[in-house]
């Protein structure tokens, strides 16, 4: 691998780590918001993203826990997605990129991306339910605004995973015939 490729690859690893840490901080902040909103709702305006769903909590606790569950699951899945990317980048050998680990990891990334998109889409549809329109849930849109992009991205990643899987099969056949 040339020095410029190595530099770019290390840069991608650093960027993936920064995004992963940021997503973990976001997920942790949302967990803290959730706990504080239940026990000390008066502190919400001082917390992360000021995600105040106290009106929903007071009027419909099922809707509140449902919406917050979607928010937390999607944020944890995004962090897990970048954990998978970091794991792939650390164990990827560019001199022999077609191996079973890479194939399995890219498939996991595709599935995780699909789950993020699907859950975000479902959450957006649930939030648009007329029952939830009584509450101010405009701040929730930022958590699932990109659901269609994640679903499309998962399809592209799945195609790449299928290509890599076929590459692994061909490489294994070539190794057996030699």
CORHU-V261007 format. One record per residue. N is the residue number from 1. RES is the residue in three letters. SS is DSSP state (A for helix, B for strand, O for the rest). Layout:
BEGIN
N:RES:SS
N:RES:SS
END
This chain:
BEGIN
1:UNK:O
2:UNK:O
3:UNK:A
4:UNK:A
5:UNK:A
6:UNK:A
7:UNK:A
8:UNK:A
9:UNK:A
10:UNK:A
11:UNK:A
12:UNK:A
13:UNK:A
14:UNK:A
15:UNK:A
16:UNK:A
17:UNK:A
18:UNK:A
19:UNK:A
20:UNK:A
21:UNK:A
22:UNK:A
23:UNK:A
24:UNK:A
25:UNK:A
26:UNK:A
27:UNK:A
28:UNK:A
29:UNK:A
30:UNK:A
31:UNK:A
32:UNK:A
33:UNK:A
34:UNK:A
35:UNK:A
36:UNK:A
37:UNK:A
38:UNK:A
39:UNK:A
40:UNK:O
41:UNK:A
42:UNK:A
43:UNK:A
44:UNK:A
45:UNK:A
46:UNK:A
47:UNK:O
48:UNK:A
49:UNK:A
50:UNK:A
51:UNK:O
52:UNK:O
53:UNK:O
54:UNK:A
55:UNK:A
56:UNK:A
57:UNK:A
58:UNK:A
59:UNK:A
60:UNK:O
61:UNK:A
62:UNK:A
63:UNK:A
64:UNK:A
65:UNK:A
66:UNK:A
67:UNK:A
68:UNK:A
69:UNK:A
70:UNK:A
71:UNK:A
72:UNK:A
73:UNK:A
74:UNK:A
75:UNK:A
76:UNK:A
77:UNK:A
78:UNK:A
79:UNK:A
80:UNK:A
81:UNK:A
82:UNK:A
83:UNK:A
84:UNK:A
85:UNK:A
86:UNK:A
87:UNK:A
88:UNK:A
89:UNK:A
90:UNK:A
91:UNK:A
92:UNK:O
93:UNK:O
94:UNK:A
95:UNK:A
96:UNK:A
97:UNK:O
98:UNK:O
99:UNK:O
100:UNK:A
101:UNK:A
102:UNK:A
103:UNK:A
104:UNK:A
105:UNK:A
106:UNK:A
107:UNK:A
108:UNK:A
109:UNK:A
110:UNK:A
111:UNK:A
112:UNK:A
113:UNK:A
114:UNK:A
115:UNK:A
116:UNK:A
117:UNK:A
118:UNK:A
119:UNK:A
120:UNK:A
121:UNK:A
122:UNK:A
123:UNK:A
124:UNK:A
125:UNK:A
126:UNK:A
127:UNK:A
128:UNK:O
129:UNK:O
130:UNK:O
131:UNK:O
132:UNK:O
133:UNK:O
134:UNK:O
135:UNK:O
136:UNK:O
137:UNK:O
138:UNK:A
139:UNK:A
140:UNK:A
141:UNK:A
142:UNK:A
143:UNK:A
144:UNK:A
145:UNK:O
146:UNK:O
147:UNK:A
148:UNK:A
149:UNK:A
150:UNK:A
151:UNK:A
152:UNK:A
153:UNK:A
154:UNK:A
155:UNK:A
156:UNK:A
157:UNK:A
158:UNK:A
159:UNK:A
160:UNK:A
161:UNK:A
162:UNK:A
163:UNK:A
164:UNK:A
165:UNK:A
166:UNK:A
167:UNK:A
168:UNK:A
169:UNK:A
170:UNK:A
171:UNK:A
172:UNK:A
173:UNK:A
174:UNK:A
175:UNK:A
176:UNK:A
177:UNK:A
178:UNK:O
END
